[in-house]
Amino acid sequence: IIAQNKFRDEELLDTQAELKNCEMDIASRTKNPATGMLGAKITPTITLEDAWKKVQSDEYGAVIFVGGSGSVDYFNDQTALNIARKAFASNKVKVLASICLAGIILANAGVLNGRKATVWDSGDLSNVKHLESKGALFADNDVVVDGKLVTASGPHAARFFGQEINGILK
């Protein structure tokens, strides 16, 4: 799941490269071309609403929220939060993941309570404090795996993030 504007390019593209053998949908608010912070243009294959329907039908083995400054659009979006909650509760979904700022989505959905997680932070610790205020156990690592939850701290960790997800899905 990516923001329509200002998703973080590497967090999508590097993760996607590590999952090259997996069938995947790219979801956003619309199926109009989405633009990354560094200029990548991606045409989503489905809308966020379509992704919600597929998650409800247990059609996914993994749900991944990509960060970047545009991911704030989903911090309080009820469809995005419901996708995270349903994916977390589903026995079919093996991985619920977020990278960079998108960790706030998982925190706001309530799925990080009592779980280890990481998030991108600009140095003021506001994102770390937000995760902790929602019950997360912050771990200052590039990638953190806690059960089916996989979180990563930012674009520099995107390849390793994708590798961890791929390993769980195999």
TASULGI-V785587 format. One record per backbone hydrogen bond with DSSP energy under -0.5 kcal/mol. NH is the residue of the N-H (numbers start at 1). CO is the residue of the C=O. Records with the same first field share a line. If there is no record, write none. Layout:
NH: CO + CO
This chain:
2: 27
6: 35
7: 35
8: 67
9: 7
12: 8 + 9
13: 9
14: 10
15: 10
16: 12
17: 13
18: 14
19: 15 + 16
20: 17
22: 19
27: 25
28: 46
34: 42
35: 4
36: 40
37: 7
39: 36
42: 34 + 40
44: 32 + 42
45: 26
46: 26
48: 28
51: 47
52: 48
53: 49
54: 50
55: 51
56: 52
57: 53
58: 55
59: 54
63: 95
65: 97
66: 1 + 64
70: 6
71: 68
72: 69
73: 70
74: 71
75: 72
77: 74
78: 76
81: 77
82: 78
83: 79
84: 80
85: 81
86: 82
87: 83
88: 84
89: 85
90: 86
94: 61 + 92
95: 61
96: 148
97: 63
98: 150
99: 65
100: 152
102: 99
103: 100
104: 101
105: 102
106: 102
107: 103
108: 104
109: 105
110: 106 + 107
111: 106
112: 106
114: 135
115: 112
117: 137
120: 100
129: 125
130: 126
131: 127
132: 128
133: 129
134: 130 + 131
135: 132
136: 131
137: 115
138: 136
139: 117
141: 139
144: 151
146: 149
149: 146
150: 96
151: 144
152: 98
153: 142
157: 154
158: 155
161: 157
162: 158
163: 159
164: 160
165: 161
166: 162
167: 163
168: 164
169: 165
170: 166
